[in-house]
Amino acid sequence: MKTNSTVIVGEGTRKVTFAQDKRFSLIAGPCQMESRDHAYMIAGTLVELCDKLGLGLVYKSSFDKANRTSLSGKRGIGLEKAMEIFADLKKDFGFPVLTDIHTEEQCAVVAKTVDILQIPAFLSRQTDLLVAAARTGRTINVKKGQFLAPWDMKNVLAKFTESGNPNVLLCERGASFGYNTLVSDMRSLPIMAALGAPVVFDATHSVQQPGGQGGSTGGQREFVETLARAAVAVGIAGLFVETHEDPDNAPSDGPNMVHLKDMPRLLEKLLAFDAIAKA
C-alpha cells in the first residue's frame, strides 16, 4: 500500500488538508492539557486567528507527557479527563485534534475521540506501538527520532502502510548534535517528502535543549521563527507550533513555546514565505 501524498483530517467546514503543494496547515496548542478553561482559552484564540488568516487548524495538546526529564516533571491531566475535553472542543469548535500516545493500549482508546495520533520521537521505532496506531485507521503524525536520518523514515513509514494505514504525516523536529543540543537539517524536508508522505516541521521542539536545565528541558524560543521561516521557504505541508499565554510559567516545554500574543505576527510572516515557495 502506498502512502497518501494528501492527507485530509476532520469533518465539515473545518476539514484540514496536508499536502506539499498546498498552503501549509497549522498544528498548534499548549504542550500539555492543563485544564478545561485553559484549553478553551487557547483554542478560541487560535480559531479566531486561523479563521482570519484562512489557515487550517489542528488543535494539539498532550494528556500525558511521559518522557519528562525527571520524575518531578508535571505530566498532564490524564487520559480520561483529557478525552472528555477533546470531545467537547471538537463539538464546540469543529476542528480536528491531535495528541501523543505512548503505549499500544492507549491507541484504540484515544482513537475514539482524537483525529490524529502522534508518535513521540523517542518511540518512532517501536514497532508494536506503530502497528497498533496504524490499525486504528486514524491519521498518524510520527516525529522523526532525534537519532534517525531522514532517509531512515522509509522504514518507519512502511510499518504504517504495511499495517494498512496510508494516512501518515512525517514530522521533523531536529537531530541530536552533541549534548543538550538539536540541529535542524533542512535537507530532511524534501528527502522525507520524496518518500510520498506530507511533511510537517515542528518549529518549537526543534529549538529544545534536552535536559538543558538539569532537571528539565531548556530551549531557545528566540530561534523558533528563524527555523520556521527556513522550513516554510523549503516547502512543507504542515507547521507544528506549541503556544502558551505564559510560556515562562508553563508546566512543560516553556522555554521553547511561542507566546500566544506573538502567533499572529509569526503566522502572517510565514504565510508570506509559503506563498513565495509554492508560487
Salt bridges, closest charged atoms under 4 A:
GLU34 OE1 - HIS38 NE2 3.99
GLU34 OE2 - HIS244 NE2 2.78
ASP51 OD1 - ARG14 NH1 2.74
ASP64 OD1 - ARG75 NE 2.77
ASP88 OD2 - ARG36 NH1 2.71
ASP88 OD1 - LYS91 NZ 4.00
ASP115 OD2 - LYS90 NZ 3.23
ASP115 OD1 - ARG138 NH1 3.90
GLU172 OE1 - LYS144 NZ 3.48
ASP185 OD2 - ARG187 NH2 2.81
ASP202 OD2 - LYS143 NZ 2.83
ASP202 OD2 - HIS205 ND1 2.74
GLU225 OE2 - ARG229 NH1 3.39
GLU225 OE1 - ARG265 NH1 2.96
GLU225 OE2 - LYS269 NZ 2.99
GLU242 OE2 - LYS60 NZ 2.58
GLU242 OE1 - HIS205 NE2 3.64
GLU245 OE1 - HIS38 NE2 2.82
GLU245 OE1 - HIS244 ND1 3.34
ASP248 OD1 - ARG221 NH2 2.89
ASP253 OD2 - HIS205 NE2 2.99
ASP262 OD1 - LYS261 NZ 3.32
ASP274 OD1 - LYS278 NZ 2.88
